[in-house]
Amino acid sequence: MASYRAGAQLWRSIARNPCLPRRYSSKPQNLDIESILAEPSWSVRSLLPNKAAEQSETTVTPKQLRHLLRLSALPQPSSPEQEQSMLRTLESQIHFVQEMQRVDTTGIEPLRSIRDESPAARKEVTIGLDRLKDAFAKELVSGRRRRVQRVPSARNGRPEEAIWNGNALESASKKKGPYFVVETGSGQAS
């Protein structure tokens, strides 16, 4: 638990440190990433329940487990061993969530999205008139109501025309008029 708190303190200090990069900063920063990542400050193992305490503290009863499974439309445990396994798994998940909720996040800005929000990335995903110039060139405004219509081009035609010319009998080994012939096992054509 102490190593977990140390990790949370590290993140708070990183959030308050003025030499670390701020959002949308284009100035070069003096970061020593290797020293920050040189040794772990906490372990996932610290978020899992202690094996000795696991036996004494149970927050979910078998009756509650069965009720949760019924609400979730999941199958009930088929044996007492399977029920105990489900209870242990549920207890470890509850413990994990409780440990995550104990982290002090005061002064830390919430994560809005998991994506690159640098100016270069924003420019790349921004759609402007210069990116739409080709699409506008393929449109024709006509009529009193100024309806926009797509200009017909070879690319807007049927894409299968380049692959298939419409003649299904072209690759048939035997033909009889507009039909292809299939040989049966007895040697007769049908």
N, C-alpha and C positions, 0 to 999 in steps of 0.2 A: 504494500500500500504506500510505503514511503517513496518508493521509486516512481509510482504513479503520480504522487503529489509533486515530486521533483520535475516530472515531465510537464505537468500543468504550469508550474512556476516558470519553467523555461519558456513555454509559449507566451505567458504573460510578459516576460521580460523582452521577448522578441517583438511583441506587439508595441511595447513602449519605447524600444530602442530607436533613436532618431537616425542612426547610420544604416538601418535596414531599409530595404526598398518600400516605398509607399505606392499606393495605387497610381497608375498612369505616370510614373516618374520616368523621365527620359535622361536624367543625369546619371552618370556612372556611380555606382555605389561601392564602398569598400567593404566587401563581405568576405569572410573566411568560412565558406560553406564546409570545408573539410573539417575545421575544428568544431563546428556545430554538430556535424554528423559523425564525428570520430567515434564516439561511444554512445550506446543507447542510454536514454534517461529514464526509461520505464519499459516494462515488458507486458505483453498481452497476458502472460501467465498471472500477472498481478490482478487482472480483471476477472479471473476465474475463481470460483469458490475453493476454499481450503478443503482438502479431502477429510480432515479430522472433524471440522465443523459441519461438514455436509450431512453426516449421520444425525446430529443432534437438532439442527435447525431445518425444519420443513415448513414451508409456508403454504404449499398446495397439498390438499388432501386427495386421496384416490377418488373420492366422490366429486370433488371439484374438477379433477382431471377428466373424468368421464363426462361431466357436464360440458366442459370446454370442447371435448372431442365431438359431442353430439351437436353443439352449436356450430361447429366448423364443418359438419358433415363428413367427419373423418371416421375411419373404422375404430371400434373399441379395441383395447388390448386383448389378445387371445390367450394370454397366460399371465400369471402373477409376475414372472421375470420381465416380460415385456412392459407391464405396467410400471414396475420399479425403474426400468430403463427410461421410460417416458418421463416419469417424475424427476429423475436425476437430470435429464436433459432440460426440462422446463425450469428446474431450480437453478441450473447454471445460467440459463438465459436471463432469468429474473435477476440473478446476482450481477450479471454483466451490465444490464440496463441500470440497475441501482448505482453501480460504481461509476458509470458514465454520467449519471445525473448529479453525482457528488462533486464533479469538477467545477471549480469556480471560474466562470467565464466573464466576470465583470471587466469592462474595459476592452473586450475583444469584439471587433466588428463581425456580425454574422456573415456567413458565406452566402452570397446571392446566387451564384451559379458556378459550375465547374467548367470553366472555359478560360481561354486566354483573353484577358481584357486589356491588353496593351494597345497603344494607339495603332500600331501596324496591324494587329488582328482586327480591330474595329474597322479600319479602312478596308481590309480585305472582305469583310462580310457586309459592308454597306453597299446597297444597290443605288447607283446614281444614274443620271441620264446617259452618261457615256457608256455604261454597261448595257443599257437598253437600246442603244442606237441601232444595232442589228435587228432586234425584234421589231422596232418601229418601222424599219425599212421593209419588212415583210407584211405590213398592214396597209390596207387601202380604205380610206374613208369615202363613203358614197351615200347618195340619197338625201332626201330632205331631213331625215332624222340623224344624219351623220353617223350611220352605222359603220362600225369598224369590221372589216372582213380580212381574212388571211389571204394574201396573194398566193395563188397556186404556183407551186414550184415542183421540181422533180423530187425534192426531198419530202414534200407533203403528199406525194402520190402513195400508191400502195407499196409498202416495203417488200412484200413477198414477190413482186414482179421480177426482181433481180435474181431471186432464188428459183422460182417455179414459173414456168410459162403457161400453165393451165392444161397441159396435155398429160393426163394421167397414164395414158397407154404408151408413152414414149419409152419407158424402161421395162415394159412387159416383154417376156421372152416369147410368148405365143399369143397371137391375137386372132380374132374371128370377127371381122367388121368393126363395129364400135365397142367390142367387148374383149376382155382378156380371158385366156383359157387357163383353167386350173386342172392339173392332172390329179386324179384320185389314186388310191393305192392299188386298184384293180387294173390300172392302165387305161381306163376310159376317161375321156374328157368330159367335164361337166360345165 
